[in-house]
Amino acid sequence: MRPGRDAGFRQDEANDGDLRLSRLLARELASQEVVLVCFFFSFLPATVWVVVGYFVLFSSTKAEGGVRLFGRVLAIWVFVIAAFFPVVGAYVTFVGLCPIEAMIQAVQSG
């Protein structure tokens, strides 16, 4: 055997090992980013609910009597609902029940 050819095979094996390591590292980093995706996605509906709550609160300031009280109570309730989404997003993130993470892992393994 020629020494150059044998050395080339060893170099290819080393490159394969580096490639496997880089793929493993990429998967690990991707899974770390995905965990945060569930938490950050929970801010989208929370933002919508906060805007709706602000609109209801602003509209209630223009009303009088019982409608004003009802508007304020409704706005507070909407703000509570808005706070619920990030709390659930954080819970799903820390427990590991993120459906987005499961889908991405299924795509990567399949």
N, C-alpha and C positions, 0 to 999 in steps of 0.2 A: 504494500500500500504506500501511496505517496503521503508524505508528512503533511502537505498542504491540504489534501482532501480530508484527512482525519481531523485536522485542526478545524476545518470548516464545519464538519459535523458537530464537533463539540461546541463551536460558536452558535450553530443553529439550536442546539439543545439549551444553551444558555439563554438565547433569545426567547425560546419557548417558555422557559421558566420565568423570565422577566415579563413576558406577555401574560402568563397566568397570574403572576403577582399583581400586575397592573389591573387586570380584569377583576380580581378579588378586591383590590383596593377601591376600584370604581363602584363595585356593587355595595361595598360597605359605606362609602360616602353617599351613594344614592339613597340607601336606606335611612341614613341619618337625616338627609334633606327631606325625605318623604314624611318622616314623623312630624316635622314642623309644618308641612303642607296642610294637614288636617286642622291644626290649630289656627293657621292663618286663613284658611277657607271659612272658618266660623265667623270671621269678622265681616264677611260680605253680607249675610242676612242681618247681622247685628247693626251694620251701618244703615241698612234700609229701615229697620225698625226704629232707630234713633231719629232718622229724618221724619218718619211718620209721627213719632211722638212729639217732636218739636213742632210740627205742623198742627197737631191737635192742641198742644199747649198754647201756641200762638193764636189759634182760632178761638180758644176758650177765653182768652183775654178780651176779645171783642164782644163776647156774649154777656148776658146779665142773669143774676139769680141762680136758679137750679141748673141751668145749662152750663154756667161757668164752673160750678162745683163738679158737675158730671164730666166736663172737659178736662179739668185738672186731675180728677181721679183716673180717668181713662188714659191721660198722658203718663201718669205715674205707672200705671199698669203696663203700658207699652214700653216704657223704659226698663221695667223689670224683665219683660220678655226679651228685650234687646240684650240685657246683661246675661241672660240665660244661655245664649248661643256661645259666647267665648268660654263660659264655665264648662259647658258640655264638650266643647272642642278641646279644652285642656284635659278634661277627664279621659276622653277617647285617646288623646295623645299619650298620656302617661300610662294608661292601662294597656295600650297596644292594640286597640280594637279598630284602628283606622282602616276603612274600606279602600281608601285610595292606595295605601301601602300594600294591602293584599293584592289589589289589581296589578300594581307595578311589579311586585315580586312574581306573580303568575306570568306576566309577560316576559320578564327576564329569565325565568327558569324554563319556560316553554319554548 
